[in-house]
Amino acid sequence: MSYKVLFVLNAFVALLAGLVLVFVPATGLAQFNMDARVTEQFLTRALGAALVSLGLVLWFAKDAGDAAQRNLGMASLAGSVLGLIVALMGAVSGIIRVNSWIPIVVLVIFALGYGFMLFIKPKMKE
C-alpha cells in the first residue's frame, strides 16, 4: 500500500459523501434516520462542503513529495481518529439511529491505513 492509493481511496469516499451531503442533505441524513430540519440540512451542507474540500486536497496530495504526503498522512490520521470518536458518540447517544456502523467502519479503515503508513511501513523498510 502507498500514500497514493490511500489518498485516492479517501478522496473518492470524501468527495462522494460530500457531494451527496451538499446537494441532497435530506437524503444523506435519511440514510441514518437522522432529523432533517432546516438547521440540520444547513449543517449537513457545511459538512459536505468540508468533505469535498478534503477530497480535493487528498486527490492532489497523491502526487506530492514524500514529506508532504507524510504530513498529510498525519493530519488524515488525526482527522480519522477524531471522526471515529464523533461517530461513536453519535451511535452510542442514538443520534445516528440506523446504519451507524457505516461511518465507524469507514473511519476505522482509514485510521488503520494511515497508522500503517506512518508507523509500521517505515519499520518494514529497515
N, C-alpha and C positions, 0 to 999 in steps of 0.2 A: 504494500500500500504506500502511496505517496501523498504529499500535501495536495498535489494537483487533483488526484482522484477525490480526495476528501472534500476539497473546496468545491469541486464541480457538483458532487452529490448534495452538499449542504446548500450550495447556491440554488440548485434545482428545487429542493424542498422549500427553501425560504421564499423564492420567487413565486412558486405555485401557491403556497399558503398566503403569501402577502397579496397576490392579485385577487384571490378569492375573497379575502377579508376587505380589500379596498372596494371591489366592485359589487359584491353580493354579501355584505356583512350578516344579514339576517340568515342567509343560507348557511354560512360558516358557523354561526352561533347555534343554529338548529341541529347541526351535527353532534353537538354536545349537550343538547337540550337546555341551553342557557337562555336567559332572558334576552329579548331583542328590542328593548325600548329604544327611544331616540338616543339617550345618553350612551347606552351600551353599543349601539351601532356606530356612533361617532368615535368612541374609544377603540372599537374594533377596526375602524378605518385607519385610525392613527397607528395602531399596532401593525396593520397591513402595510402601511407606507414604510414603517421602520423595517419590516421584513423584506420588502422589495429592495430597500437601500442596502441591507445586509447581503442579500443575494447578489446584487450587482458588485458590491465590494469583493465578495468571495470569488465571484466569477472572474474578475480582473486580477485577483491575487494569485490565481493559478499560474500565471506567467511571471510572477515577481521573483526576486532573488531569494536565496536561502534564508538570509537574516530576516527579511520582511515576511516570508512565509512562516518562519518560526514565531515571530512576534504576533502575527495574525492568528496563528495556531493557539498561542497562549490566551489571546483575547477571546477566541472562539470557545476554548475550553472553559474559561471563566463564565462566558455567556451561557453555555450549555448547562453547566452546574447550577447557575443561578436560575435559569429557566426551569430546570428539573425541580428545584426547591419550590418554585411558584406553582408548577403543575401538580406537585404532590400536595401542596396546601389546598389547591382548588379541588383536588379529588377527595381529600380527607374531609374538607369542610362541606362538601356537597354542592359547591358552586358549579363544578363540572358534573352534571348529573348522569350522563352516559358517555361511553367511549373515552373515559379519562385515561385509559391505557395508551391511546394513540400518541398524545404528546409526550407521555412518560417514556414510552419505548423509543420514540424518535430521539429524544434528548439524551437518553442513556446511550444509544448507539453512537451519537456524535461525541458525547463526552468520552466514551471509551476510545473512539477513533483518535481524537485529539490527544488524549492521555497516552495512547500507544505511540503516536508520532513524536510526542515531546519527551517521554521518559523511557520507553522501552526500546524503540527502534535505534536511538543513538548508542545504547549499550550493546545492541546486537552487532553493530559495525565494529566494535572494539575487538 
